Structures are given as C-alpha cells and as structure tokens.
C-alpha cells in the first residue's frame, strides 16, 4: 500500500543551516492534531542538487502542543552545497512506500566557511490588512515576495534575513488586535501560507527576528498586568513556533539531531562566508524607566555576549542585526523613545565596544521605520560603522504618514551619548527611499554592496550604496 504525502498547511520553511545541517519546519492543517498529541507523521527526503536519487524518507514528529507543527534537523550534509528536498505529512507512523507527487520541491544550502563572499536578501515590516474576521483582505503584501524570489533564483543567494514585523498582530491597532493563542496562530498561518512568501521560504534559507508588531505597537510601552499575563505569552509562543523554532535560537540536543527544549533567549549568532551575524532581540528584554541611565533595550547577558562576539575572529566582517535603528536619529519633534535614541546609555556602551574592539569591518542592519537608507558613523578615533536600513516590505499608501522622510532625520551631525558627549559624526550621503522595498546585500573581503529594489523589482540606485572597508 502506498501512502500519499500531503502538503503542509504552513511550510515547509527552510530555516537556518550550518556546515553540515539544516532545519526544516512544517505545520499540519488547523485542528488535525490536538493538544497533547505527538505523532511521527512528518516525512522528508533530500538530495544534492544535480543528483537523481533521493535519500531514504525520514520520519519526524509533529506536535499538537505547538499548533500541529514540527522541525526536522537533517545532518551529515556537505559544506557549501545546494540541496533539493520534499517534505509533507501522512496520517501514519508506519514506514510505508510514499507517493511524493502532491508536494512541492524546496531548496537549501549549507555554510561554506572558506567562502570569500556572501549575498542575501534583507528586508523588514510586512503589513497585511487583517479584517475583524481574522482574514487577510488583499494580496498586495505578498507580491513583493515574488520579486524577492526572482532575485534569489537569478543570483543564487545564500539566504533571506527578515529584520522584524514579519506579521502585524495589531493591523488595526487596538481594534481586532490579536490577544489569544488562536488569534496569533491564525495570523501566522494566514500570513506565512500566502503563495509568494511560501515559495520564498520553501526555496531559500531564512533567518528571522521579531519586533514590536509581533506583539503590539511599541511593546512594552503600554504593557499592563493583563497584557503581560495573557497577550504576551500567546504572542511569544506563536513567535517561538513559527519563527524561532527554525532559527539558531532554539537549542538542539547535544548530538544536534532534534530540538531539545524551548528557547530561553531569542537572540542568536550565525556565520556565512566571511561574515558573522549577531541577531539581537531588542523587544523581549527591555527595561523601561523614567531615569534614562536605567533604561535597557537588551539584557546585560545579551550585551556581554555581543561584546565578546565582537572580539572573536576580528578579521571577519561583523554584522549587527537590530530591528530598530541605531543611527541616524530623528529631529525634534519626531524623536521618540522606542528606538536606540531612547536608550542612549546602552547604545553608548555598544558603540564604545565597537570602537575598542579589534574588528574593523562593522555593519548594522535595521528596519522598523518604513524607509530605506544608508548611513555611516565615524566614531571618535576614526573607526567607521556602516548602517543599512531596509523597511518596509509592504506598508500601505493610506499609512504613508508613518514613514521616515529625509527632513525628519538629524543629519549630518553628531551622535551623542547618554551623558551628552559626542560619540562620532553621522552622515547620510544618499537618498532616503520612503516607499516599499527590499534589498540585496553582499559582503566580501573588499567591501559591501547594499542594493535597493522597489516592490516591482526596479533598482533604486539613488538610495543604494557600495562601500569599501
């Protein structure tokens, strides 16, 4: 008897990969597996690109406690290699012959540590208009992912990096905002199963980090007891299921063969070619205070880990990913307390660590502000930090007021510490592109390219930038 392999309702999603492993995510249709039920219903097979024979099918567990989802870790892969895979599910734990014709083929690549270049897609903030019935009202937000897929296929890119606000749990602000576990699970299911995004996630390794709209706008500025005990746990569990589980944030067992436990932190590091990435969690560890010197965007543990990461292998390119902008700042009266300009004392410590470190190739990637731009910070002493902001992937015309425009930005000018002392000089030599866009970023030993494209895949050279180290 032959069992037909069914498509996942969400996924498969190609997650992070190392030199010899990759994580793949999939979720069953809603209600197919109830809470407390865990079955080896997942099936996956793979082959190196160009080969004819598939691997033997492998079973993996799908868990009703995690919205019917599961992550499979494939090991013993070749470094720097490209693979095809097929993944789906059957309603049986038995090892039976399988019919794979009903599922799509995905792709992934593994890390090659000796590569002298890495190229990837980067963007953030994909707003979807979600009605009071919880259904996405149009497909406009999904169209940009078709253009990103075209870039990935044309240039054989290494991965896609999403810098926050992959979903909007508060699309209408407080009206109809997600509050329950079912609300948040449904939001991810409808968002991540849109066809163009689903194709991109199936065919390209992906890395993600949350920002405020995975919970609510400017979280935790308005958090009260009810939000902390009800909304926040629901939002974080959904984030853990649909974003963190296939990232390096979710710990593997000692052998590296399966997810070991829930993550105890959401920040993580990874490497590709000549570049090391530190993906910060700037949302769930915040400490707010009326006293500026007591405000913290990240915990002391995360801050210390970042400082130590800077000093490891200082000849490599060091890329800090922070969902909110580190610099430039906004002019008055546009200044706020949600981005790094509201946490100047801790920002001062991070930039001082960059200035003191032996690392010379320093880049900050950010999103949040619904505009794209290149900026540079020349620190006291002459060391330069390059910043590339790319946001939003989709932000509707009706909400154009909630975008950055050049007159709002305080440049050129000095960047100040929490105590009012100058840290360095900021410049924005190119244009500020205040429209929907994504970017193709490339790093090598000579420098970096930040290439911006609008939602119709047209190059935006006036906002793009090429730099040398």
C-alpha positions in Angstrom: 0.0 0.0 0.0 1.3 3.4 -1.0 0.7 6.5 1.3 0.2 9.9 -0.4 2.4 12.6 1.2 0.2 15.6 2.0 1.2 19.2 1.7 1.8 21.1 4.9 -0.7 23.9 5.7 2.3 26.1 6.6 5.6 25.3 5.1 7.8 23.6 4.5 10.0 26.5 5.6 13.8 26.3 5.0 15.4 27.5 8.2 19.0 28.0 9.3 21.8 25.9 8.2 25.4 25.2 9.3 28.2 23.5 7.6 26.5 20.1 7.8 22.9 20.5 8.9 19.7 22.4 8.1 16.4 22.9 9.9 13.1 22.5 8.1 9.7 23.5 9.5 6.1 22.3 8.7 2.7 22.6 10.2 -0.4 20.5 9.7 -3.9 21.9 8.9 -5.5 23.5 11.9 -7.2 21.0 14.2 -5.6 18.0 12.6 -3.6 17.2 15.7 -5.0 18.2 19.1 -3.0 19.4 22.2 -1.2 16.6 23.9 -0.8 14.5 20.8 2.6 14.0 19.2 3.0 11.7 16.2 5.8 10.8 13.8 3.7 11.9 10.9 6.2 14.2 9.2 8.1 12.9 6.1 11.2 14.4 4.4 13.6 13.3 1.7 16.5 15.2 0.1 19.3 15.0 -2.5 22.2 17.2 -3.5 21.4 19.4 -6.5 22.1 17.6 -9.7 21.7 14.1 -8.3 18.9 11.8 -9.4 18.4 9.6 -6.4 16.6 10.9 -3.3 17.6 9.9 0.2 15.6 7.4 2.1 12.5 9.1 3.6 12.8 10.2 7.1 10.1 10.5 9.7 9.8 13.4 12.1 7.5 14.4 14.9 4.6 16.8 14.7 3.4 18.2 18.0 -0.2 19.2 18.8 1.1 21.4 21.6 2.8 23.6 19.0 -0.1 24.1 16.7 0.5 20.8 14.9 4.0 21.8 13.8 7.4 20.2 13.8 11.0 20.9 12.9 13.3 18.2 11.4 17.1 18.6 11.5 18.9 17.0 8.6 22.6 16.2 9.4 25.7 14.8 7.6 25.4 17.3 4.8 28.3 18.7 2.7 29.6 22.2 3.5 28.9 24.8 0.8 26.5 22.5 -1.1 23.0 23.1 -2.5 20.2 20.5 -1.9 16.6 19.9 -3.0 14.1 18.4 -0.6 10.5 17.4 -0.3 8.6 17.5 2.9 5.0 16.8 4.0 2.9 14.5 6.2 1.0 11.3 6.3 -1.5 10.2 8.9 0.5 7.2 10.0 3.7 6.4 11.9 4.3 3.3 9.8 7.2 3.0 7.4 5.3 2.6 4.1 6.1 3.4 0.4 5.3 7.0 -0.3 3.8 9.0 -3.2 5.5 12.4 -3.3 3.7 13.9 -6.3 1.4 16.1 -4.3 4.2 18.2 -2.6 6.4 20.9 -3.9 10.2 20.8 -4.0 12.2 23.1 -1.8 15.9 24.0 -1.7 18.5 24.8 0.9 22.3 25.4 1.0 24.9 24.8 3.7 27.5 27.2 5.1 31.0 27.2 3.4 33.3 28.8 6.0 36.1 29.3 3.4 33.9 31.3 1.0 35.1 34.8 0.4 31.6 36.3 -0.2 28.0 36.0 1.0 25.0 37.6 -0.7 21.5 37.6 0.8 18.1 39.3 0.8 17.2 41.7 3.6 14.0 43.5 4.5 11.5 44.1 7.3 8.0 45.2 8.1 5.3 43.4 6.0 1.9 44.9 6.9 -1.1 42.9 6.0 -4.6 44.4 6.4 -6.3 41.8 8.6 -10.1 42.3 9.0 -12.1 41.7 12.1 -12.8 38.2 10.9 -9.1 37.5 11.0 -8.8 37.1 7.2 -6.2 39.0 5.1 -8.2 41.3 2.9 -5.9 41.5 -0.2 -2.8 40.1 -1.7 -0.7 43.3 -2.1 1.7 42.5 0.7 2.5 39.1 -0.9 3.5 40.4 -4.3 6.9 41.7 -3.2 8.0 38.2 -2.2 7.6 37.1 -5.9 10.2 39.7 -6.8 12.5 38.6 -4.0 12.2 35.0 -5.2 13.2 36.2 -8.7 16.3 37.8 -7.2 17.1 34.6 -5.3 16.8 32.5 -8.4 18.8 34.9 -10.6 21.8 35.3 -8.2 21.7 32.0 -6.3 21.6 33.9 -3.0 22.6 32.3 0.3 19.6 33.2 2.5 16.9 35.8 3.3 17.1 37.8 6.5 13.9 39.3 8.0 14.5 42.1 10.4 11.2 42.3 12.3 7.5 42.8 12.0 7.0 39.7 9.8 3.4 39.8 11.0 1.2 42.6 12.3 -0.8 41.4 15.3 -2.3 44.9 15.6 -3.1 45.7 11.9 -6.0 48.0 13.1 -4.1 49.0 16.3 -6.4 48.1 19.2 -9.4 47.2 17.0 -9.4 43.5 16.5 -5.9 43.1 17.7 -4.7 39.5 18.4 -4.9 38.6 22.0 -5.4 34.8 22.3 -3.2 31.9 21.2 -5.7 31.1 18.5 -5.5 34.7 17.2 -1.8 34.7 17.0 -1.6 31.1 15.5 -4.2 32.1 12.9 -2.2 35.3 12.0 0.9 33.3 11.3 -1.0 30.6 9.4 -2.6 33.1 7.0 0.5 35.2 6.6 3.1 32.5 6.1 0.9 30.5 3.7 0.4 33.3 1.2 1.7 31.8 -2.0 4.7 34.0 -2.9 6.0 34.2 0.6 5.5 30.4 1.0 7.6 29.8 -2.2 10.4 32.1 -1.0 10.5 30.4 2.4 10.5 27.0 0.8 13.3 27.7 -1.6 15.7 29.9 0.4 17.3 29.5 3.8 15.7 32.0 6.2 16.6 33.8 9.4 14.1 35.9 11.4 13.9 38.1 14.5 10.8 39.8 16.0 10.0 43.4 16.6 7.1 45.1 18.3 4.2 44.2 15.9 4.6 40.5 16.6 3.1 41.5 19.9 1.7 45.1 19.8 2.9 48.5 18.7 5.9 49.8 20.7 5.9 46.9 23.1 6.2 47.0 26.1 5.5 50.7 26.4 1.8 50.1 27.3 2.1 46.8 28.9 -0.1 46.2 31.9 -0.8 43.1 34.1 -3.4 41.7 31.7 -1.1 42.1 28.6 1.9 40.6 30.4 -0.1 37.5 31.6 -2.3 36.9 28.6 -1.3 38.6 25.4 2.4 38.4 25.7 2.6 34.6 26.4 0.3 34.0 23.5 2.3 36.2 21.1 5.7 34.7 22.2 4.5 31.1 21.9 3.3 31.8 18.4 6.6 33.5 17.6 8.5 30.6 19.0 6.5 28.1 16.9 6.6 30.0 13.6 9.9 32.0 13.7 12.3 31.0 16.4 12.0 27.2 16.1 13.8 27.0 12.7 16.4 29.6 13.8 19.6 29.1 15.9 17.7 30.5 18.9 16.0 27.1 19.5 18.5 24.8 21.2 19.3 21.4 19.7 20.2 18.3 21.7 23.9 17.5 22.2 24.1 15.4 19.1 22.4 18.2 17.1 19.7 15.9 15.8 16.4 17.5 17.1 15.0 20.4 19.1 15.9 19.9 22.7 13.7 22.4 24.5 12.1 25.8 24.3 14.5 28.7 23.8 15.5 30.7 26.9 16.5 33.6 24.7 15.7 34.8 21.2 19.0 36.5 20.1 21.4 34.3 18.3 24.5 34.3 16.1 25.4 32.6 12.8 28.0 32.8 10.1 28.0 32.8 6.3 31.2 33.0 4.2 33.4 35.9 5.5 30.7 37.4 7.7 29.5 36.8 11.3 26.0 37.9 12.3 24.7 38.9 15.8 20.9 39.0 15.6 19.7 41.0 18.6 16.4 40.6 20.4 15.6 44.2 21.2 12.0 43.6 22.3 11.6 41.0 25.0 14.4 42.0 27.3 13.6 45.8 27.6 13.8 47.6 30.9 11.9 50.9 30.9 12.5 53.6 33.4 11.9 57.3 33.9 15.6 57.6 34.5 17.4 57.5 31.2 20.6 55.7 32.5 18.5 52.8 33.8 16.7 52.1 30.5 17.9 49.0 28.7 16.9 47.6 25.4 18.8 44.3 25.9 19.8 42.4 29.0 23.2 42.5 30.5 23.7 38.9 29.3 23.0 39.8 25.7 25.1 42.9 25.9 28.1 41.0 27.2 27.6 38.3 24.6 27.7 41.0 21.9 31.0 42.4 23.3 32.6 39.0 23.4 31.4 38.2 19.9 33.0 41.4 18.6 36.4 40.3 19.8 36.2 36.8 18.3 37.8 36.4 14.9 38.2 40.2 14.5 39.4 39.9 10.9 35.9 38.8 9.8 33.0 41.1 8.9 30.9 41.8 11.9 27.2 42.4 11.2 24.8 43.5 14.0 21.1 43.0 13.2 18.8 45.2 15.3 15.2 45.5 14.3 15.2 49.2 15.4 17.5 51.9 14.0 20.7 52.6 15.9 21.5 55.7 13.9 20.7 58.2 12.5 18.4 59.9 14.9 15.2 61.8 14.2 14.9 65.6 14.6 12.6 67.1 17.2 9.6 66.9 17.4 9.8 63.4 15.8 12.2 61.9 18.3 10.8 59.0 20.3 11.8 56.6 23.0 11.2 53.3 21.1 14.4 53.1 19.0 18.0 53.3 20.2 17.8 57.1 20.5 15.6 56.4 23.6 18.3 54.1 25.1 21.4 56.3 24.6 23.4 55.0 27.6 23.3 51.4 26.4 23.9 52.5 22.8 26.9 54.3 24.1 28.3 51.1 25.6 27.7 49.1 22.4 29.4 51.7 20.2 32.3 52.1 22.6 32.7 48.3 22.4 32.9 48.6 18.6 35.4 51.4 18.9 37.6 49.4 21.3 37.4 46.1 19.5 40.0 44.8 17.1 37.2 44.3 14.5 37.4 46.9 11.7 34.6 45.8 9.3 31.4 46.8 11.2 27.9 46.9 9.8 24.5 47.5 11.4 21.3 46.2 9.7 17.9 47.5 10.8 14.3 48.1 9.9 11.2 49.5 11.6 10.9 53.0 10.1 9.2 52.2 6.8 12.0 53.7 4.8 15.4 52.6 3.4 18.7 54.4 3.6 22.5 54.0 4.1 24.2 55.9 6.9 27.7 56.0 8.3 29.0 56.8 11.7 32.6 57.9 12.1 33.4 57.2 15.7 35.8 59.2 17.8 39.2 57.8 16.8 38.3 57.4 13.2 36.7 53.9 13.1 33.6 53.7 10.8 30.4 51.9 11.3 28.1 51.3 8.3 24.3 51.2 8.7 21.8 49.8 6.2 18.1 50.2 7.0 15.5 48.5 4.7 11.8 48.9 5.6 9.1 48.2 4.8 8.5 45.3 2.5 4.9 46.5 2.4 3.3 49.5 4.0 0.0 50.7 2.6 -0.4 54.1 1.0 -3.1 55.0 3.5 -0.5 54.9 6.2 2.2 57.0 4.5 2.3 59.3 7.4 4.0 56.6 9.4 7.2 56.6 7.4 10.6 58.2 7.7 11.4 61.1 5.3 14.7 62.9 5.0 13.5 66.1 6.6 12.7 64.1 9.8 16.3 62.9 10.1 19.0 64.9 12.0 21.9 64.6 9.6 24.7 65.5 9.1 25.5 65.9 12.7 27.0 64.5 15.9 25.7 61.4 17.6 25.6 61.9 21.4 26.0 59.6 24.4 23.6 59.4 27.3 25.6 62.0 29.1 25.6 64.4 26.2 29.1 63.8 25.0 29.6 63.2 21.2 30.3 59.7 20.1 31.0 60.4 16.5 29.7 62.0 13.3 26.8 60.7 11.3 26.2 61.2 7.5 23.6 60.0 5.1 25.2 60.5 1.6 22.4 59.0 -0.5 18.6 59.4 -0.7 16.1 58.2 1.8 13.6 56.0 -0.1 10.2 56.3 1.7 8.4 53.5 -0.2 8.1 49.7 -0.2 11.4 48.0 -0.9 13.7 45.1 -0.3 17.5 44.8 -0.6 20.2 42.5 -1.9 23.2 42.8 0.4 26.7 41.4 -0.4 29.8 41.2 1.7 33.3 40.2 0.7 36.9 41.0 1.8 36.9 44.3 -0.1 33.7 45.8 1.0 29.9 45.7 0.9 27.1 46.3 -1.6 23.6 47.5 -0.4 21.4 47.3 -3.4 17.8 48.5 -3.0 14.9 47.4 -5.2 11.3 48.7 -5.1 8.3 46.4 -4.9 8.3 45.9 -8.7 12.0 44.8 -8.6 13.3 48.0 -10.1 16.7 49.1 -8.9 16.8 52.3 -6.7 20.4 53.4 -7.3 20.0 56.8 -5.5 19.4 55.0 -2.2 21.8 52.1 -2.8 25.4 52.1 -1.7 28.7 50.4 -2.3 31.4 50.8 0.3 35.0 49.7 0.9 36.4 48.6 4.3 
